[in-house]
Amino acid sequence: MSYRRKPSLILLVLALALIAVSVLSLLTGAIEVTISDWVLGADYTRQSVASVVLFDIRLPRMLLASLVGAGLGVSGAVIQGLFRNPLADPGLIGVSGGAALGAAYILVLGSQSLWLATIPINIMLPTAAFMGGLLATLLVMTFSWSARAGSVTAILLVGLAINTMATGGIGLLTALTDQDSLGNLTFWLLGSMAGADVNNVLIAAAVIVPAICLLLRDASNLDCLLLGESSARTLGVPVTALKLRLVFLSALVVGCAVAFTGMIGFIGLIVPNLLRFVVGPLHRWLLPASAIFGALLLVTADLLARTIWFPRELPIGVLTSLIGAPIFIFLIAVQRRKGLL
Amino acid sequence: MKLAANNIGLTFGDAPILNQLSLSLDAHCLTMLIGPNGSGKTSLIRTLCGELKPATGGILLEGKKITSWQPIERAKKMAVLFQNTPVNFDISVEQIIRLGRRPHGTSEAVNRAIIADVMSAMDLSAMATRSFVSLSGGEQQRVQIARVLSQVWQLESSINAVLILDEPLAALDIVYQYQLLQLLHKLRSRGLTILVSIHDLNLASLFADQMVLLNKGSVVAAGTPNSVFTQEHLQQVFEQPCDIIEHPGTGRPQMMFSAEFSS
């Protein structure tokens, strides 16, 4: 079986690929960047145009893509384990939609309320997105757990409803608000890395990195959850506390990702599912591999999004959706063949 | 290890599921739980392991309330196999069985030896790397049994733990049914406390140290197979005419239900 390949080796290969693509991403673009710009960039008195491009534009962008990709990959794996369903995804079940609606709503409200305007937008936005994502997750949980455990239909239908509501809500907000702060509908629905700056990256790192570390500690608990909640409890897993923790942390990660880059679909779905073919279903390997592969995929997607149609930039979600949706269909076919769907 | 239920009452909405039920499971004892569908066997098992909270009474594991045990400490002492354990992910047989070792934190060498033992006991050694979802229903059931066995298995001779199995024989062919019951019989000689719910009255009679006959959420009879399998009890619970004969080897009662067909 495929999962007898050494998972540690796969992790290493993924990490090397991530480093390679990250360097490539820093070197690629309209302005040529050489190694000397890397060195000179550290010295502000001798900064060249290229080093400004490198340190103020490309580096934050690459780092944000890595953080968001890692976050979406891990939260995808966690949400699938939590719902005991390999076809769950923060986008499909409505977590991202809820987060985007939360962020868009607070942007409109924030411009009308004096005290909200005193909070830095960099903090307010992820907080609102987190709350929106958390609400959506709790809503999906309420329906899916009252129905048969892990029922695909209930989860996906509730997710569909939340996503439709989010799309409508954001559309309404963008139509009613004639200010630039909300950005455009495309940003929220298809995502973009264009807003990356040093502050965003720092906040995203401060939220996503610790959240991923905390989620990694629950790897063995998530393995037990594969057997169902009752059996997990007989294996000594405090299931209720675990569920709350996982929901909270994954909503935090997804909320932060959506606040800065919009809704980028399918990363959370395809990353863990493709990795299960090579590292197996155990979360000790799956979670770190999802972080690295998610980052790799999103940095690559961002590199392609800003280069293949240069000088135009594709919304990054266009790429992830065009690549992700066929893989999703392939995964459904695999699940059917195995009798899991 | 001793597991006791004292006067437990359980209701679902207004409907009573278990009525003031008391039960004691002891070390070195294999208890078989029998009763018709809906008599409360599964509810009793889910209450015993703390999954369902009884409205009255309590469950004591080794004299301590089941809900006061640290989850991980309890998992070291008590393994439970529920009736339906669907798995939606592609996971190997060995990986599932290994989950049973999770509470223990024993060394890899010990875990490997125990997993090898239970796989050979459940005749799974050749399937270690097979995908669980590709197996037949009976094979999946054997894997799940192996998982709970690995949770209570000891490499040395005596076992101080509780094992509860809800209808483990379902989906097993007659050879594996016998093999499992013989294995449980051996494990209880080493000290394991075992409760098994079962539908085959004759197999239950052959292997049980203690029988508990349940009907409508109450214990109708409890004790040795000879004291539980009487015309009176069987008629009261199953409402089917039946002859009781003596098993030639063991002297245990065996039930022959009537061959009359209603037209």
Contacts between the chains, C-beta under 8 A, distances in Angstrom:
chain1	res1	chain2	res2	distance
A	1	B	92	6.4
A	1	B	129	5.2
A	1	B	130	7.5
A	1	B	131	6.6
A	3	B	92	6.8
A	4	B	129	6.4
A	84	B	88	5.4
A	84	B	89	7.8
A	85	B	88	5.8
A	86	B	88	6.4
A	86	B	89	5.9
A	150	B	86	7.8
A	150	B	88	6.1
A	220	B	102	6.2
A	223	B	99	6.2
A	223	B	102	7.4
A	224	B	99	5.9
A	224	B	102	6.3
A	226	B	87	6.0
A	226	B	88	7.7
A	226	B	89	5.5
A	226	B	91	6.4
A	226	B	99	7.9
A	227	B	85	5.7
A	227	B	87	6.6
A	227	B	96	7.6
A	227	B	99	6.7
A	227	B	147	7.9
A	228	B	82	7.6
A	228	B	85	6.0
A	228	B	86	7.0
A	230	B	46	7.5
A	230	B	51	5.5
A	230	B	82	5.5
A	231	B	80	7.7
A	231	B	82	6.2
A	231	B	85	5.7
A	233	B	50	7.6
A	233	B	51	6.8
A	233	B	71	7.0
A	234	B	49	6.2
A	234	B	75	6.3
A	234	B	78	7.3
A	234	B	79	6.5
A	234	B	80	4.4
A	235	B	75	5.3
A	235	B	99	6.3
A	235	B	100	7.4
A	235	B	102	5.5
A	235	B	103	6.0
A	235	B	151	7.3
A	236	B	71	4.5
A	236	B	72	3.8
A	236	B	73	7.7
A	236	B	74	6.8
A	236	B	75	3.2
A	236	B	76	7.4
A	236	B	102	7.1
A	236	B	103	4.3
A	237	B	71	6.8
A	238	B	71	5.2
A	276	B	89	7.2
A	276	B	90	6.4
A	280	B	91	7.4
A	280	B	92	7.3
A	280	B	95	7.0
A	281	B	89	4.5
A	281	B	90	6.1
A	281	B	91	4.6
A	281	B	95	7.2
A	282	B	91	7.8
A	282	B	95	6.2
A	338	B	90	6.5
A	338	B	131	7.6
A	338	B	133	5.4
A	338	B	134	7.1
A	339	B	133	6.5
A	340	B	88	5.7
A	340	B	89	7.9
A	340	B	90	7.7
A	340	B	133	6.0
